[in-house]
Amino acid sequence: MDLISLLVALIVIALLFWAVRALMAAFGIGDPIATVVYVLMVVVVILWLLGAVTGSPALHLGSVRLH
């Protein structure tokens, strides 16, 4: 995994978390549902990064690879 792809992945993940937070605040989604959404997002990101680092197919999102 090179440094540029890691930086791009980090920016995309941060943008995704910001967008989800803004949309949940705009639609007035309550705290229990927001917590579940955040936990699911963290699990997906961890599986995606784990698959990218180890090379195993933990979670493939199309052709997005960090190698």
N, C-alpha and C positions, 0 to 999 in steps of 0.2 A: 504494500500500500504506500503510494507516494504522498508527499506532503500536500501537494495541490489538491488531489482528490479528497483527502481528509478535510482540508479547509472548506472545499465546496460542499461536502456532505454536512459539515457542521453548520454552515450558513443556511443550507436548505432545512435542516432540522430545526434550527432556531426560528426561521421564518414560519415554519409549519406550526410550532408551538405558539408563536405570537398570534398567528391568524386564528387558531382554534380558541385561544383565550379571548381575543377580540370578538369573535362571533358568538361565543357563549355569553359574554357580557352584553352584547347587543340584543340577543334574543331573551335575556333574562333567565338563563338555565340555572337551576339551583345547585347548591354546593354538593350534594351527594352524587348527582349525575356528572357534574364537572370533574369530581375526583375519579370516578370510574373511567371517564374519557381520558384523563391524564395518565392513569395507570396503564390503560390499554396502549396509549401512544408510546409510553416508556418501554413497555414490553416489546412492541413492534420494532422500535429503534434499536434496542439491545439485540434482538434476534437478527436484525439486518446487519448491524455492525459485526456481530459474532460470525455470521456467515461470510462477511466480506474479509475478515481477518483470517479465519481458519480455512476458507475455501470450500467449506461444506455447504450444502444447500439448506441452511437453516431457514432462511426466508429470502426468496428471490422476488424482487419487484420488477418484473420485465427483464430488461437487459442491463439494469443498473448494477455495476460491479465496482468495487473500490481497488481492484488489483491493477 
